[in-house]
Structures are given as C-alpha cells and as structure tokens.
C-alpha cells in the first residue's frame, strides 16, 4: 500500500490542536517529530490519521482542519486503521513502526464537546521512530 503525506502538524504543548508546518521537518529516532510535545521515549511518538476519515468527518459537519485531532501526519491513500501493530511505514528517508491502533479517550476533547464525536480514538494510529529522517507534505508513504 502506498499513500501520500497531506500535512505535517506539531504543537509545543500537549492537549491542544497541532498546527500545520511547512517545509521539511526533522524526525528523531526514538523520539518523534522535532518540536512536538508528544515526542519522547514511549510508544506514541508520532500520531497518524487518514485524510479520507477527516474529509468524511467534515462531510458530516465536523468543520475541522489538519491538526485539530492532535495528529502529526495526515495521510491519503492508506486506510491506517486497518494496519496491524508492528506494521512498518516507510517515508522517503524515515522508518516508523505502528505501536497502537486507536486510543482510549478519558476526557472528551474540544471537538467531541462541539460536535458530539471525535474520530481520533477509533481511526488514529500511533508509531515509534525506527530510523531518523525528515517528513514534508507531499512525501510518499508506503506500508512495507
């Protein structure tokens, strides 16, 4: 399966929506995306969400933008939710390994409070960085 990166988003603080960033962004092995608050020595270094799932949410009245769910990388062409834990994702010069599918949402986020639903807990996936590199909007991403 092959797809394309539609957006790269970061935030220096946890618990807020992430901002889309332009240009080539460093990804640090064993950490995550440079400058992102969710980076660190744990299993959820990078979060990914399918562009198609965001578009579907918006068709239902969601009115969200890239990064609003707290996702780092928005991908088109791959149904991320179908990938198993352990699957590897190759960006041009970076290797990620899927570590978690979905997440438990203990306190409903701002999107849930506004719209009554949030797709990140059931559609988002998380990965750790195996090989450092970079990522940029428009990059290819492939399940290997």
Residue frames as a rotation matrix with the C-alpha (Angstrom) as fourth column:
UNK 1
0.580 0.815 0.000 0.00
0.815 -0.580 0.000 0.00
0.000 0.000 -1.000 0.00
UNK 2
-0.621 -0.776 0.106 1.28
0.781 -0.624 0.012 3.41
0.057 0.090 0.994 -0.92
UNK 3
0.575 0.808 -0.130 -0.03
0.816 -0.577 0.030 6.83
-0.051 -0.124 -0.991 0.01
UNK 4
-0.182 -0.569 0.802 0.95
0.526 -0.745 -0.410 10.46
0.831 0.347 0.435 0.32
UNK 5
-0.472 -0.049 -0.880 1.53
0.834 -0.350 -0.427 12.85
-0.287 -0.936 0.206 3.22
UNK 6
0.190 0.671 0.717 -1.11
0.768 -0.556 0.317 15.58
0.611 0.491 -0.621 3.10
UNK 7
0.595 -0.017 0.804 0.01
-0.366 -0.896 0.252 17.52
0.716 -0.444 -0.539 6.19
UNK 8
-0.224 -0.653 -0.723 2.58
0.698 0.411 -0.587 17.56
0.680 -0.636 0.364 8.99
UNK 9
0.486 0.527 0.697 1.41
-0.162 -0.730 0.664 19.11
0.859 -0.436 -0.269 12.26
UNK 10
-0.385 -0.617 -0.686 3.13
0.667 0.327 -0.669 19.82
0.637 -0.716 0.285 15.58
UNK 11
0.686 0.484 0.544 2.46
-0.072 -0.699 0.711 21.55
0.724 -0.527 -0.445 18.86
UNK 12
-0.410 -0.900 0.149 4.96
-0.227 -0.057 -0.972 22.51
0.883 -0.432 -0.181 21.58
UNK 13
-0.647 0.301 0.700 2.27
-0.747 -0.070 -0.661 21.83
-0.150 -0.951 0.270 24.22
UNK 14
-0.919 0.374 -0.124 0.16
0.348 0.918 0.189 18.72
0.185 0.131 -0.974 24.88
UNK 15
-0.412 0.859 -0.304 -3.62
0.725 0.107 -0.681 18.84
-0.553 -0.500 -0.666 24.94
UNK 16
0.086 0.431 -0.898 -4.10
-0.331 -0.838 -0.434 21.44
-0.940 0.335 0.071 22.20
UNK 17
0.912 0.236 0.336 -4.61
0.229 0.388 -0.893 21.13
-0.341 0.891 0.300 18.47
UNK 18
-0.086 -0.987 0.137 -1.48
0.606 0.058 0.794 20.95
-0.791 0.151 0.593 16.37
UNK 19
0.494 0.157 -0.855 -0.50
-0.420 -0.818 -0.392 23.50
-0.761 0.553 -0.338 13.72
UNK 20
0.831 -0.209 0.515 0.37
0.536 0.548 -0.642 22.50
-0.149 0.810 0.568 10.17
UNK 21
0.328 -0.815 -0.478 4.02
-0.169 -0.549 0.819 23.30
-0.929 -0.188 -0.317 9.45
UNK 22
0.948 -0.014 -0.319 5.59
-0.319 -0.009 -0.948 23.90
0.010 1.000 -0.012 6.04
UNK 23
0.212 -0.956 -0.202 8.87
-0.910 -0.118 -0.397 22.54
0.355 0.268 -0.895 4.77
UNK 24
0.179 -0.298 -0.938 10.95
0.030 0.954 -0.297 19.52
0.983 0.025 0.180 5.65
UNK 25
0.542 0.160 0.825 10.62
-0.783 -0.262 0.564 18.64
0.307 -0.952 -0.017 9.36
UNK 26
-0.533 -0.817 -0.220 13.21
-0.635 0.558 -0.534 16.53
0.559 -0.145 -0.816 11.25
UNK 27
0.775 0.626 -0.079 12.13
-0.441 0.628 0.642 13.20
0.452 -0.462 0.763 12.75
UNK 28
-0.183 -0.870 0.459 14.35
-0.944 0.025 -0.329 11.93
0.275 -0.493 -0.825 15.56
UNK 29
-0.132 0.062 -0.989 14.87
-0.076 0.994 0.072 8.18
0.988 0.085 -0.126 16.13
UNK 30
-0.428 0.012 -0.904 13.43
0.778 0.513 -0.361 7.01
0.460 -0.858 -0.229 19.44
UNK 31
-0.851 0.091 -0.518 11.75
0.270 -0.770 -0.579 10.40
-0.451 -0.632 0.630 19.97
UNK 32
0.232 0.947 0.220 9.34
0.795 -0.055 -0.604 11.62
-0.560 0.315 -0.766 17.27
UNK 33
0.400 -0.012 0.916 8.93
0.727 -0.604 -0.326 14.86
0.558 0.797 -0.233 15.36
UNK 34
-0.633 -0.724 -0.273 11.31
0.757 -0.506 -0.412 17.60
0.160 -0.468 0.869 16.44
UNK 35
-0.931 0.215 0.296 9.43
-0.247 -0.966 -0.076 20.34
0.270 -0.143 0.952 18.30
UNK 36
-0.012 0.980 -0.197 6.34
-0.332 0.182 0.926 18.25
0.943 0.076 0.323 19.05
UNK 37
-0.149 0.004 0.989 5.24
-0.973 -0.177 -0.146 17.85
0.174 -0.984 0.031 22.68
UNK 38
0.807 0.519 0.282 4.27
-0.564 0.819 0.107 14.20
-0.175 -0.245 0.954 22.20
UNK 39
0.362 -0.773 -0.521 7.81
-0.304 0.430 -0.850 13.20
0.881 0.466 -0.080 21.28
UNK 40
0.173 -0.376 0.911 9.73
-0.984 -0.016 0.180 11.18
-0.052 -0.927 -0.372 23.84
UNK 41
-0.800 -0.533 -0.274 10.86
-0.529 0.843 -0.097 7.73
0.283 0.067 -0.957 24.87
UNK 42
-0.365 0.747 0.555 7.49
-0.335 0.451 -0.827 5.99
-0.869 -0.488 0.085 24.64
UNK 43
-0.563 0.124 0.817 5.32
0.573 0.771 0.277 4.08
-0.596 0.625 -0.505 22.17
UNK 44
0.496 0.804 0.328 3.23
0.825 -0.319 -0.466 7.01
-0.270 0.502 -0.822 20.87
UNK 45
-0.402 -0.797 -0.450 5.96
0.547 -0.603 0.580 9.21
-0.734 -0.013 0.679 19.39
UNK 46
-0.926 0.141 -0.349 4.02
-0.359 -0.612 0.705 10.09
-0.114 0.778 0.618 16.22
UNK 47
-0.209 0.920 0.330 0.28
0.176 0.368 -0.913 10.01
-0.962 -0.133 -0.239 15.53
UNK 48
-0.990 -0.073 -0.124 -1.20
-0.114 -0.123 0.986 9.50
-0.087 0.990 0.114 12.07
UNK 49
-0.148 0.988 0.050 -4.71
0.043 0.057 -0.997 9.94
-0.988 -0.146 -0.051 10.71
UNK 50
-0.496 0.031 0.868 -6.22
0.822 0.339 0.458 9.24
-0.280 0.940 -0.194 7.28
UNK 51
-0.954 0.120 -0.275 -7.16
-0.206 -0.929 0.307 12.27
-0.219 0.349 0.911 5.19
UNK 52
-0.621 0.752 -0.220 -10.21
-0.008 0.275 0.961 10.38
0.784 0.599 -0.165 3.95
UNK 53
-0.205 0.535 -0.819 -11.50
0.929 0.370 0.010 9.94
0.309 -0.759 -0.573 7.52
UNK 54
-0.676 -0.069 -0.734 -11.08
0.391 -0.878 -0.278 13.67
-0.625 -0.474 0.620 8.20
UNK 55
-0.926 0.335 -0.176 -12.91
-0.335 -0.507 0.794 14.52
0.177 0.794 0.581 4.95
UNK 56
-0.395 0.802 -0.447 -15.76
0.445 0.593 0.671 12.14
0.804 0.066 -0.591 5.89
UNK 57
-0.328 0.207 -0.922 -16.00
0.917 -0.167 -0.364 13.74
-0.229 -0.964 -0.135 9.34
UNK 58
-0.847 -0.037 -0.530 -16.21
-0.013 -0.996 0.090 17.17
-0.531 0.083 0.843 7.69
UNK 59
-0.781 0.616 -0.105 -18.96
-0.093 0.051 0.994 16.00
0.618 0.786 0.017 5.31
UNK 60
-0.090 0.743 -0.663 -20.96
0.802 0.448 0.394 15.18
0.590 -0.496 -0.637 8.45
UNK 61
0.723 0.435 0.536 -20.50
0.174 -0.866 0.468 18.74
0.668 -0.245 -0.702 9.73
UNK 62
0.481 -0.583 -0.654 -17.24
0.876 0.323 0.357 18.39
0.003 -0.745 0.667 11.67
UNK 63
0.883 -0.147 0.447 -15.61
0.004 -0.947 -0.320 21.60
0.470 0.285 -0.835 10.37
UNK 64
0.699 -0.715 -0.017 -12.08
0.127 0.100 0.987 20.55
-0.704 -0.692 0.160 11.35
UNK 65
0.715 -0.588 -0.379 -8.67
-0.648 -0.355 -0.674 21.31
0.262 0.727 -0.635 9.85
UNK 66
0.391 -0.684 -0.616 -5.43
0.269 0.725 -0.635 19.33
0.880 0.082 0.467 9.72
UNK 67
-0.668 -0.744 0.036 -4.01
0.103 -0.140 -0.985 19.01
0.737 -0.654 0.171 13.24
UNK 68
-0.132 0.699 0.703 -7.31
-0.787 -0.505 0.354 19.60
0.602 -0.507 0.617 15.06
UNK 69
0.834 0.441 -0.331 -7.41
-0.202 0.803 0.561 15.99
0.513 -0.401 0.759 16.31
UNK 70
0.600 -0.696 0.394 -3.84
-0.608 -0.076 0.791 16.27
-0.520 -0.714 -0.469 17.59
UNK 71
0.808 -0.277 0.519 -2.48
0.469 0.837 -0.283 14.20
-0.356 0.472 0.806 14.72
UNK 72
0.025 -0.906 -0.423 1.08
-0.043 -0.424 0.905 14.69
-0.999 -0.005 -0.050 13.50
UNK 73
-0.889 -0.391 -0.239 0.83
-0.282 0.054 0.958 13.27
-0.361 0.919 -0.158 9.99
UNK 74
0.263 0.965 -0.023 -2.23
-0.451 0.101 -0.887 13.24
-0.853 0.243 0.462 7.74
UNK 75
-0.794 -0.575 0.196 -2.02
-0.192 0.543 0.817 10.53
-0.576 0.612 -0.542 5.06
UNK 76
0.294 0.864 -0.409 -4.11
-0.830 0.018 -0.557 9.89
-0.474 0.503 0.722 1.96
UNK 77
0.146 -0.153 -0.977 -4.35
-0.833 0.514 -0.205 6.60
0.534 0.844 -0.053 0.09
UNK 78
-0.681 -0.342 -0.647 -3.90
0.058 0.856 -0.514 4.27
0.730 -0.388 -0.563 3.09
UNK 79
0.531 0.821 0.209 -6.65
-0.300 -0.048 0.953 3.23
0.792 -0.569 0.221 5.49
UNK 80
-0.393 -0.849 0.353 -4.38
-0.608 -0.048 -0.793 3.45
0.690 -0.526 -0.497 8.53
UNK 81
0.059 0.526 0.849 -6.96
-0.985 0.169 -0.036 1.87
-0.162 -0.834 0.528 10.85
UNK 82
0.905 0.341 -0.253 -6.58
-0.399 0.888 -0.229 -1.47
0.146 0.308 0.940 9.02
UNK 83
0.088 -0.959 -0.271 -2.85
-0.448 0.205 -0.871 -1.76
0.890 0.198 -0.411 9.73
UNK 84
0.749 0.128 -0.650 -1.74
0.434 0.646 0.627 -4.18
0.501 -0.752 0.429 12.44
UNK 85
0.798 -0.573 0.185 0.53
-0.494 -0.448 0.745 -3.26
-0.344 -0.686 -0.640 15.33
UNK 86
0.148 -0.843 0.517 4.07
0.208 0.538 0.817 -3.93
-0.967 -0.014 0.255 14.11
UNK 87
0.666 0.107 0.739 3.41
0.744 -0.025 -0.667 -2.75
-0.053 0.994 -0.096 10.54
UNK 88
-0.261 -0.827 -0.498 6.17
0.604 -0.542 0.585 -0.54
-0.753 -0.148 0.641 9.19
UNK 89
0.849 0.518 0.102 5.71
0.445 -0.598 -0.666 2.69
-0.284 0.611 -0.739 7.30
UNK 90
-0.230 -0.960 0.161 8.45
0.883 -0.136 0.449 4.00
-0.409 0.245 0.879 5.02
UNK 91
0.844 0.208 -0.494 8.69
0.015 -0.930 -0.367 7.71
-0.535 0.303 -0.788 4.32
UNK 92
0.846 -0.508 -0.162 11.42
-0.227 -0.068 -0.972 8.69
0.482 0.859 -0.173 1.82
UNK 93
-0.150 -0.981 -0.123 14.18
-0.182 0.149 -0.972 8.62
0.972 -0.124 -0.201 4.46
UNK 94
-0.513 0.092 0.854 12.39
-0.857 -0.121 -0.502 7.65
0.057 -0.988 0.141 7.67
UNK 95
-0.493 0.372 -0.786 11.03
0.051 0.915 0.401 4.37
0.869 0.158 -0.470 9.06
UNK 96
-0.356 0.499 0.790 8.11
-0.925 -0.310 -0.221 4.19
0.135 -0.809 0.572 11.51
UNK 97
-0.839 0.179 -0.514 6.62
0.181 0.982 0.047 1.17
0.514 -0.054 -0.856 13.29
UNK 98
0.017 0.942 0.336 2.94
-0.455 -0.292 0.841 1.08
0.890 -0.167 0.424 14.25
UNK 99
-0.901 -0.417 -0.120 2.64
-0.049 0.371 -0.927 0.62
0.431 -0.829 -0.355 18.02
UNK 100
-0.669 0.731 -0.137 -1.04
0.282 0.078 -0.956 1.31
-0.688 -0.678 -0.259 18.75
UNK 101
-0.709 0.581 0.399 -4.33
0.401 -0.133 0.907 1.45
0.580 0.803 -0.138 16.87
UNK 102
0.344 0.876 0.338 -6.80
0.201 -0.420 0.885 3.97
0.917 -0.236 -0.321 18.27
UNK 103
-0.828 -0.560 -0.019 -6.75
0.137 -0.170 -0.976 5.16
0.543 -0.811 0.218 21.85
UNK 104
-0.043 0.785 -0.618 -8.96
0.986 0.135 0.102 5.45
0.163 -0.605 -0.779 24.87
UNK 105
-0.422 0.005 0.907 -10.42
0.105 -0.993 0.054 8.91
0.901 0.118 0.418 25.32
UNK 106
-0.574 0.136 -0.808 -10.76
0.809 0.247 -0.533 9.54
0.127 -0.959 -0.252 29.06
UNK 107
-0.175 0.492 -0.853 -11.97
0.308 -0.795 -0.522 13.13
-0.935 -0.354 -0.013 28.80
UNK 108
0.459 0.424 0.780 -13.82
0.851 0.041 -0.523 14.24
-0.254 0.905 -0.342 25.71
UNK 109
-0.619 -0.785 0.029 -11.79
0.733 -0.564 0.381 16.67
-0.283 0.257 0.924 23.62
UNK 110
-0.569 0.345 -0.747 -12.92
-0.217 -0.939 -0.268 20.06
-0.793 0.010 0.609 22.34
UNK 111
-0.811 0.273 -0.517 -14.06
-0.514 0.089 0.853 18.52
0.279 0.958 0.069 19.03
UNK 112
-0.673 0.576 -0.463 -16.26
0.590 0.796 0.133 15.99
0.445 -0.184 -0.876 20.83
UNK 113
-0.510 0.471 -0.720 -17.74
0.579 -0.432 -0.692 18.72
-0.637 -0.769 -0.052 23.02
UNK 114
-0.603 0.227 -0.765 -18.52
-0.506 -0.850 0.146 20.85
-0.617 0.475 0.628 19.95
UNK 115
-0.468 0.323 -0.823 -19.71
-0.820 0.189 0.540 18.16
0.330 0.927 0.176 17.51
UNK 116
0.451 0.644 0.618 -20.57
-0.835 0.548 0.038 15.15
-0.314 -0.533 0.785 19.67
UNK 117
0.953 -0.225 0.202 -17.96
0.273 0.927 -0.256 12.88
-0.130 0.299 0.945 18.08
UNK 118
0.337 -0.910 -0.241 -14.20
-0.850 -0.404 0.339 12.52
-0.406 0.090 -0.910 17.63
UNK 119
0.897 0.067 -0.437 -12.56
-0.330 0.758 -0.562 10.13
0.294 0.649 0.702 15.18
UNK 120
0.026 -0.998 0.059 -9.05
-0.831 -0.054 -0.553 10.05
0.555 -0.034 -0.831 16.66
UNK 121
-0.139 -0.113 0.984 -9.82
-0.843 0.534 -0.058 7.40
-0.519 -0.838 -0.170 19.33
UNK 122
0.472 0.397 0.787 -11.04
-0.038 0.901 -0.432 4.91
-0.881 0.173 0.440 16.69
UNK 123
0.976 -0.041 0.213 -9.24
0.216 0.083 -0.973 6.00
0.023 0.996 0.090 13.48
UNK 124
0.588 -0.802 0.105 -5.89
-0.780 -0.597 -0.186 7.35
0.212 0.027 -0.977 14.65
UNK 125
0.812 -0.442 -0.382 -2.77
0.464 0.885 -0.039 5.22
0.355 -0.145 0.924 14.87
UNK 126
0.789 -0.599 0.138 0.50
-0.554 -0.596 0.581 5.71
-0.266 -0.535 -0.802 16.71
UNK 127
0.795 -0.590 -0.143 4.05
0.339 0.627 -0.701 4.85
0.504 0.509 0.698 15.79
UNK 128
0.624 -0.733 -0.273 7.59
0.082 -0.285 0.955 4.95
-0.777 -0.618 -0.118 17.08
UNK 129
0.748 -0.434 -0.502 10.54
-0.661 -0.426 -0.617 6.14
0.054 0.794 -0.606 15.02
UNK 130
0.820 -0.471 0.324 12.89
0.396 0.877 0.272 3.33
-0.412 -0.095 0.906 13.98
UNK 131
-0.206 -0.875 0.438 15.07
0.974 -0.140 0.179 5.33
-0.095 0.463 0.881 11.57
UNK 132
0.003 0.122 -0.992 15.53
0.301 -0.947 -0.116 9.10
-0.954 -0.298 -0.040 11.79
UNK 133
-0.515 -0.166 0.841 14.95
0.857 -0.128 0.499 11.34
0.024 0.978 0.208 8.80
UNK 134
-0.887 0.287 -0.362 12.55
-0.238 -0.956 -0.173 14.03
-0.395 -0.067 0.916 7.72
UNK 135
-0.303 0.843 0.445 8.96
0.896 0.411 -0.167 14.45
-0.323 0.348 -0.880 6.57
UNK 136
-0.847 0.098 -0.523 7.23
-0.217 -0.961 0.171 17.02
-0.486 0.258 0.835 4.38
UNK 137
0.249 0.968 -0.036 3.80
-0.238 0.025 -0.971 17.49
-0.939 0.250 0.237 2.86
UNK 138
0.584 0.055 -0.810 3.76
-0.810 -0.022 -0.586 15.68
-0.050 0.998 0.032 -0.48
UNK 139
-0.552 -0.820 0.153 6.14
-0.819 0.567 0.087 12.88
-0.158 -0.077 -0.984 0.59
UNK 140
0.068 0.490 -0.869 5.27
-0.458 0.789 0.410 9.31
0.887 0.370 0.278 -0.31
UNK 141
-0.320 -0.117 0.940 4.46
-0.902 0.342 -0.264 6.87
-0.290 -0.933 -0.214 2.48
UNK 142
0.002 0.224 -0.974 4.40
-0.648 0.743 0.170 3.13
0.762 0.631 0.147 1.99
UNK 143
0.624 0.204 0.755 3.41
-0.702 0.570 0.427 0.15
-0.343 -0.796 0.499 4.10
UNK 144
-0.049 -0.723 -0.690 6.32
-0.815 0.427 -0.391 -2.33
0.577 0.543 -0.610 3.96
